Structure formats: C-alpha cells, structure tokens
Amino acid sequence: MHLMRNKHFQLAADLGFSVALVDLDLKGEDGLSLIQKLRMSFPDLPIIAISSVLSGHQIEAAMELGVAEVLHKPITADWKPVVERIRATRRR
C-alpha cells in the first residue's frame, strides 16, 4: 500500500500536472489521503475527485480538502469540459 501511494504522488510531482483527477476508490489506498497529500504539496493544483459510490461523507471530505469538482463514475467524455473550465479559470 505504501509503494502505491508513493507511485501516485511521485507521478504528480514529476509530471507537474495542471489538473489532477483522483479516484476516491483507489485500490489499496484511500483517495482522500492522496488528495490531502497533493493539497499540502501543491496547494494551487486543481483536483477533481471521482468515485463510483459518492457517500455524503466522501463528498463532504473531498470538498473540505478543496477539490474543484466531484464526478460520479462511470465518467464519460463529460469530464473533459469540466477540466477545460478549471484550466481556463486557472489561466485568468
């Protein structure tokens, strides 16, 4: 589990994402923990949370961590306009 967490975080650090899509249902780890770690290290990084089961607790916790949007899986091409909107807002 620790290795997986480092792999996801290291990918974000190495590639310098402009937006992060984080699955709250990551296999072997908690997506909320990854969002928290990303938020601490990259405070201005827009984060979109996705999940197949959106409980009130998950949504509330994700919003408290400052996610820009919460999407329900399965996601389709509908996520693309959300990312573009967030990128456009960030460029202003």
NUMAR-347614 format. One record per atom (N, C-alpha, C, O, CB): x, y, z; atom name. Coordinates in steps of 0.2 Angstrom, whole numbers, plus 2048, in hexadecimal, padded with zeros to 3 digits. Atoms other than C-alpha are relative to their C-alpha. Last residue first. Glycine has a CB too. Layout:
% residues N
  c1  c2  c3 atome
   X   Y   Z    CA
...
This chain:
% residues 92
  c1  c2  c3 atome
 802 7F9 7FF     N
 7DD 8AA 7B2    CA
 803 804 805     C
 802 80A 806     O
 7F8 801 801    CB
 7FC 7FC 805     N
 7E6 89A 7AD    CA
 7FE 808 801     C
 803 80C 800     O
 7FF 7FE 7F9    CB
 7FA 7FF 7FD     N
 7DE 891 7BC    CA
 805 805 7FC     C
 809 808 7FF     O
 803 7F9 800    CB
 800 7FC 7FA     N
 7CD 894 7B6    CA
 806 801 803     C
 808 807 806     O
 7FB 7FD 806    CB
 801 7F9 802     N
 7D1 88E 7A5    CA
 7FF 804 806     C
 802 80A 806     O
 7F9 800 7FC    CB
 7FA 7FD 803     N
 7D8 87E 7AD    CA
 800 807 7FE     C
 804 80B 7FF     O
 803 7FC 7FA    CB
 7FC 7FF 7FA     N
 7C9 87B 7B8    CA
 807 803 7FD     C
 809 807 800     O
 801 7F9 803    CB
 803 7FA 7FC     N
 7BD 87D 7A9    CA
 805 802 806     C
 807 808 807     O
 7F9 7FF 803    CB
 7FF 7F9 804     N
 7C8 872 79E    CA
 7FE 806 804     C
 801 80B 804     O
 7FD 7FF 7F9    CB
 7F9 7FF 7FF     N
 7C8 864 7AC    CA
 802 807 7FC     C
 805 80B 7FE     O
 804 7FA 7FC    CB
 7FE 7FE 7F9     N
 7B5 865 7AD    CA
 807 802 801     C
 809 807 804     O
 7FE 7FA 805    CB
 801 7F9 7FF     N
 7B3 865 79B    CA
 801 803 807     C
 803 808 808     O
 7F8 801 7FE    CB
 7FB 7FB 803     N
 7BD 855 79A    CA
 7FE 807 800     C
 802 80B 801     O
 800 7FE 7F8    CB
 7FB 7FD 7FB     N
 7B3 84C 7A8    CA
 805 805 7FC     C
 808 809 7FF     O
 805 7FA 803    CB
 802 7FA 7FC     N
 7A4 84A 79D    CA
 805 803 804     C
 804 809 806     O
 7FA 7FE 804    CB
 7FD 7FA 803     N
 7AE 83E 791    CA
 7FE 806 804     C
 800 80C 803     O
 7FF 801 7F9    CB
 800 800 808     N
 7A7 830 79C    CA
 804 806 7FE     C
 808 809 802     O
 7F9 800 7FD    CB
 800 7FA 803     N
 7A9 82D 7AF    CA
 801 7FF 7F8     C
 804 7FA 7F6     O
 806 805 803    CB
 7FB 7FF 805     N
 7A3 81D 7B7    CA
 800 807 7FC     C
 7FA 809 7FB     O
 7FF 7FA 7FA    CB
 7FF 805 805     N
 7A4 823 7C3    CA
 7FA 7FC 7FF     C
 7F6 7FB 803     O
 806 7FC 803    CB
 802 806 7FF     N
 79E 833 7CC    CA
 802 7FB 7FB     C
 801 7FD 7F5     O
 7F8 7FF 802    CB
 804 803 806     N
 7A7 843 7CB    CA
 7FF 7F9 802     C
 802 7F6 806     O
 804 800 7FA    CB
 801 807 7FE     N
 7AC 84F 7DA    CA
 7FC 7FD 7FA     C
 7F6 7FF 7F9     O
 7FD 7FE 807    CB
 806 803 803     N
 7B3 860 7D5    CA
 800 7F9 802     C
 805 7F6 804     O
 800 800 7F8    CB
 804 7FB 804     N
 7C0 86D 7DA    CA
 7F9 7FD 7FE     C
 7F5 800 7FD     O
 804 801 7FA    CB
 800 803 807     N
 7C7 862 7E9    CA
 7FB 805 7FC     C
 7F7 808 7FF     O
 7FD 7F9 7FF    CB
 7FF 7FB 805     N
 7CB 86D 7F8    CA
 800 7FE 7F9     C
 802 801 7F4     O
 806 804 801    CB
 7F9 800 803     N
 7CF 860 805    CA
 801 805 7FA     C
 806 805 7F8     O
 802 7F9 7FF    CB
 7FC 7FD 7FA     N
 7BE 865 80E    CA
 807 800 7FE     C
 80B 805 800     O
 7FF 7FC 806    CB
 801 7F9 800     N
 7B6 861 7FD    CA
 804 804 805     C
 806 809 804     O
 7F8 802 801    CB
 7FD 7FD 806     N
 7BD 850 7FD    CA
 800 807 7FF     C
 804 80B 7FE     O
 7FD 7FC 7FA    CB
 7F8 800 7FF     N
 7B8 84D 80F    CA
 804 802 7FA     C
 808 806 7FB     O
 802 7F8 802    CB
 7FE 7FB 7FB     N
 7A6 852 80B    CA
 807 801 802     C
 80A 806 802     O
 7FC 7FF 807    CB
 800 7FA 803     N
 7A5 848 7FC    CA
 802 806 804     C
 805 80A 802     O
 7F8 801 7FD    CB
 7FA 7FF 805     N
 7AC 839 804    CA
 7FF 806 7FD     C
 804 80A 7FC     O
 7FF 7FA 7FB    CB
 7FA 7FF 7FD     N
 7A0 83B 813    CA
 806 801 7FB     C
 80A 805 7FC     O
 802 7F9 805    CB
 7FF 7F9 7FD     N
 791 83D 809    CA
 806 802 803     C
 809 807 803     O
 7FA 801 805    CB
 803 7FF 7FA     N
 795 82D 800    CA
 800 807 802     C
 804 80B 800     O
 802 7FB 806    CB
 7FF 7FA 7FD     N
 79A 82D 7EE    CA
 7FB 801 806     C
 7F6 803 806     O
 7FE 806 7FB    CB
 805 800 7FA     N
 79C 81B 7E9    CA
 801 807 803     C
 806 808 807     O
 801 7FA 805    CB
 806 804 802     N
 7A4 819 7D8    CA
 7FA 801 805     C
 7F5 800 804     O
 802 7F9 7FE    CB
 802 806 7FC     N
 7B0 827 7DB    CA
 7FA 7FD 7FE     C
 7F6 800 7FB     O
 7FF 802 808    CB
 805 804 804     N
 7B9 836 7D3    CA
 7FF 7FA 805     C
 803 7F7 808     O
 803 7FE 7F9    CB
 801 806 7FD     N
 7C2 845 7DB    CA
 7FB 7FC 7FC     C
 7F6 7FF 7FA     O
 7FE 800 808    CB
 806 803 801     N
 7C8 853 7D1    CA
 7FF 7F9 803     C
 803 7F5 801     O
 7FE 800 7F8    CB
 801 808 800     N
 7D7 85C 7D7    CA
 7F9 7FF 7FF     C
 7F4 802 802     O
 802 7FE 807    CB
 807 801 800     N
 7DD 86E 7D2    CA
 7FF 7F8 801     C
 803 7F4 7FD     O
 7FD 803 7FA    CB
 802 805 805     N
 7EF 870 7D8    CA
 7F9 7FE 800     C
 7F7 7FC 805     O
 804 7F9 801    CB
 804 7FD 806     N
 7F2 880 7E1    CA
 7FE 7FB 7FB     C
 7FA 7FD 7F6     O
 804 805 7FD    CB
 806 7FD 7FD     N
 7F7 878 7F2    CA
 7FC 803 7FA     C
 7F6 804 7FB     O
 802 805 805    CB
 802 7FC 806     N
 803 86C 7EA    CA
 7FA 804 801     C
 7F5 802 7FF     O
 800 7FB 7F9    CB
 7FA 7FF 804     N
 80C 863 7F8    CA
 7FF 805 7FA     C
 804 808 7F8     O
 803 7F9 7FE    CB
 7FB 7FD 7FC     N
 7FE 864 805    CA
 807 802 7FC     C
 80A 807 7FD     O
 802 7FB 806    CB
 802 7F9 7FE     N
 7F0 862 7F9    CA
 806 803 804     C
 807 809 803     O
 7FA 800 804    CB
 7FF 7FC 805     N
 7F9 853 7F1    CA
 7FF 807 802     C
 802 80C 800     O
 7FB 7FE 7FA    CB
 7F8 7FF 801     N
 7FB 84B 802    CA
 801 804 7FA     C
 806 808 7FA     O
 803 7F9 7FE    CB
 7FE 7FC 7FA     N
 7E8 84E 806    CA
 808 801 7FF     C
 80A 807 800     O
 7FF 7FD 807    CB
 802 7F9 801     N
 7E3 848 7F5    CA
 803 805 805     C
 805 80A 804     O
 7F8 801 800    CB
 7FC 7FE 806     N
 7ED 838 7F7    CA
 7FE 807 7FF     C
 803 80B 7FE     O
 7FF 7FC 7FA    CB
 7F9 7FF 7FE     N
 7E5 835 808    CA
 804 803 7FB     C
 809 808 7FC     O
 803 7FA 803    CB
 800 7FA 7FC     N
 7D4 838 801    CA
 806 802 803     C
 808 807 803     O
 7FA 800 806    CB
 7FF 7FA 804     N
 7D8 82B 7F4    CA
 7FF 807 804     C
 803 80B 802     O
 7FA 800 7FB    CB
 806 7FB 800     N
 7DA 81E 801    CA
 801 806 7FC     C
 806 80A 7FD     O
 7FF 802 808    CB
 7FE 7FA 7FC     N
 7E6 810 7FD    CA
 7F9 804 800     C
 7F5 803 7FC     O
 806 804 7FD    CB
 7FB 800 7FB     N
 7E6 7FE 7F7    CA
 802 806 803     C
 806 806 808     O
 806 7FE 7FC    CB
 7FF 807 7FE     N
 7DC 800 7E7    CA
 806 800 805     C
 80B 802 803     O
 801 7FB 7FA    CB
 7FA 803 802     N
 7D7 812 7E5    CA
 801 7FA 803     C
 800 7F9 809     O
 806 805 802    CB
 800 807 7FF     N
 7C5 816 7E9    CA
 806 7FC 7FD     C
 806 7F7 7FA     O
 7FA 7FD 7FC    CB
 801 801 7F8     N
 7C6 829 7EB    CA
 800 7F8 801     C
 801 7F7 807     O
 7FA 803 802    CB
 806 804 7FE     N
 7CC 82A 7D9    CA
 800 7FF 807     C
 805 7FD 80A     O
 802 7F9 7FC    CB
 7FE 805 7FB     N
 7D7 839 7D7    CA
 7FA 7FC 801     C
 7F5 7FE 803     O
 803 804 806    CB
 806 804 7FF     N
 7D7 844 7C7    CA
 801 7FA 805     C
 805 7F6 803     O
 7FD 7FD 7F9    CB
 7FF 807 7FD     N
 7E5 850 7C9    CA
 7F9 7FD 800     C
 7F5 800 803     O
 804 800 806    CB
 806 802 7FC     N
 7E6 861 7BF    CA
 801 7F8 802     C
 803 7F4 7FE     O
 7F9 801 7FB    CB
 804 7FA 7FF     N
 7F5 86A 7B8    CA
 7F9 7FF 803     C
 7F6 804 806     O
 7FF 804 7F9    CB
 807 800 803     N
 800 85B 7BB    CA
 7FD 807 801     C
 7FF 80B 806     O
 7FC 7FB 803    CB
 803 7F9 7FF     N
 812 85E 7BF    CA
 7FA 801 7FD     C
 7F9 805 7F9     O
 805 805 7FD    CB
 803 7FE 806     N
 818 84D 7B8    CA
 7FE 808 800     C
 7FD 80B 7FB     O
 7FB 7FC 7FE    CB
 7FB 800 806     N
 825 849 7C5    CA
 7FD 803 7FA     C
 801 806 7F7     O
 801 7F8 7FF    CB
 7FA 7FC 7FE     N
 81B 84E 7D5    CA
 804 800 7F9     C
 806 806 7F8     O
 804 7FE 806    CB
 803 7F9 800     N
 80A 847 7CE    CA
 806 804 801     C
 806 809 7FE     O
 7FB 801 806    CB
 802 7FF 807     N
 813 836 7CA    CA
 7FE 807 800     C
 7FF 80B 7FB     O
 7FA 7FB 7FE    CB
 7FA 7FF 804     N
 81C 836 7DB    CA
 7FE 802 7F9     C
 801 806 7F6     O
 804 7FA 800    CB
 7FD 7FA 7FE     N
 80B 837 7E4    CA
 806 802 7FC     C
 806 808 7F9     O
 802 800 807    CB
 805 7FB 802     N
 803 828 7DB    CA
 803 808 801     C
 803 80C 7FD     O
 7FA 7FF 803    CB
 800 800 807     N
 813 81E 7DD    CA
 7FB 805 7FD     C
 7FD 809 7F9     O
 7FE 7F9 7FD    CB
 7FA 7FC 802     N
 815 823 7EF    CA
 800 800 7F8     C
 802 805 7F6     O
 807 7FC 802    CB
 801 7F9 7FE     N
 804 81D 7F3    CA
 805 804 7FE     C
 804 809 7FB     O
 7FF 801 808    CB
 805 7FD 804     N
 806 80D 7EA    CA
 7FF 807 801     C
 7FF 80B 7FD     O
 7FA 7FC 801    CB
 7FC 7FF 807     N
 817 809 7F3    CA
 7FB 803 7FB     C
 7FD 808 7F8     O
 802 7F9 7FE    CB
 7FC 7FA 800     N
 80E 80C 804    CA
 803 802 7FA     C
 804 807 7F8     O
 805 7FF 806    CB
 804 7FA 800     N
 800 800 800    CA
 804 806 800     C
 803 80B 7FC     O
 7FB 800 806    CB
